[in-house]
Amino acid sequence: MEENKFKHSIKVPTQYRRVAAVLKAALERKKSLKSLIFEEKHARLRGMQAILKQYIDNRGVIDEAITQTKILEENPRLSSALCKILVTELIFGRKKLIGESKPVLTVSQYREKLEANLGGAVDTKNIKGKQTSYWVI
């Protein structure tokens, strides 16, 4: 009998949903990301800031890769903000996506195409070295 039951879809991890909501609000309402992050009632603010900073730093490259792979055209139900966040996490963040939800699996399938379209952008990314700091004695 259990085989005939409807299988509910797996939800997108909360971290990705919240970050996508903040990004969507920032792009639509032209508000500051920092103020939108702190308006969120989410425990992992540092993680949200990290993903959004990665996206802002690489925005042009990520948007171009998404356009060229046609991931949003081939998957019309995929939210553009969520797609941008997932691509950022996959390519510039942790290099892997957490969860088994449909959007996560969809973006994971496009990994090779995205990396091919990004070319050397990942390798030539500006990495800031540690700067000297002043010591207070």
N, C-alpha and C positions, 0 to 999 in steps of 0.2 A: 504494500500500500504506500509506503514512503516514496517509492519510485515515481508515482503518479502526482505527487505534490508539486506545486509550483515552486521553482527555485528562485528566490529573490536575488536581485543583482547585488553585487558586492559594492559597498560604498567607497568613494574616493577618500583617502586618508584626510583627516581633519586639517592637518598642516597645509596640505596643498589646496584644499577648499578655501581656507581662510586667507591664504596668501593671494590666491586668484581673485577673491572678493575685494581685497584691498587694492590690488593692481587695477581691476576693472573700475572701481570707484575713482581711483587716481586719474585714470585715462579719460573717463567720462566727465567727471566733475572738475577736473583740473585742480585738484587739491594736493596738498603736500603729503608725500608718502609718510613722513615721520608722524604727522598729526593723525593720519588714518591708522597707522600701526598702533599708536597708543590709545586710540578709541576702541580698538578691538579688545574683547575680553578673552584673551587667549594667553595661556601660560608661557608659551615658547616665543617670546618676543624676539630674542636674539636670532633664533632660527628664521623667523619671518624677515627680519632685517637683512640677514645674510643672503637669502634667496633673492629678495628684491634688489639688493645692491648688485649682485651678480647680473641680474637682468638689466638694470640701468646701465651698468658698465659695458655690457655687450648687446645693447638693444638693437642696433642696426643690423648686426651680424645675425642675431637670432631671428628677427623679423624676416630678413632676406632668406634665410634657410627654410623657414616655415613656408614662405611663399613659393620658393623653388621646388620644394618636395610636394607641394599641393596637399598637405596633410589635412588642412581645414576644408578644402574642396571635396576631397574623397570621403571625409567623415564630417558631414554637416551638423551632426548632433554634438560634436566636440566643441566646447566653449573655447573661444580664442584666448581668453585670459588664462584659463587652466592649461591650455596647450603651451603657451609661452612659459609658464612657470615650470611645467614638466620638462620641457626641452632645456630650460636653463639648468634645472637640477641634474638632468641626464648628461649634459655636455660640459657644463662649467662648474657644477656643484659636486655632489657626492659621486657622480658617475654611475649611479644606479637609482632606480625608482623603487619605492616601498609600496607594497600592496598588490592586489590581484584584480583591481577594478578595471572596467572596460577602457576608460581613458588612459590609465597607466599602461595597460597592455598594448593599446593602439600606438602610443608614442614610443614604447619600447621596440615595436616592430619597425619603426622608421629610423632607428638608431644609425644604421649604416648609411642611409641616404642623407641624414642630417650631417653626419660627420664628413661625408664626401662633399656636400655643399659648403660646409664651413671651411674646408681646405685646411690651411695652416693657421687659421684664426685662433685655435685653441693653444697652439704652440707659441705663437708670437704675441700672446697676451702680455700686457705690461704687468710685471710682477714687481711690486715695490719691495726693496730690501729693507732690512731693519735700519732705522735711522738712529743716530746717537741721541741719547737723552741726557738731560742734566740730572745729576745726583744731588739730592739735598742731604746734607750731613747735620 
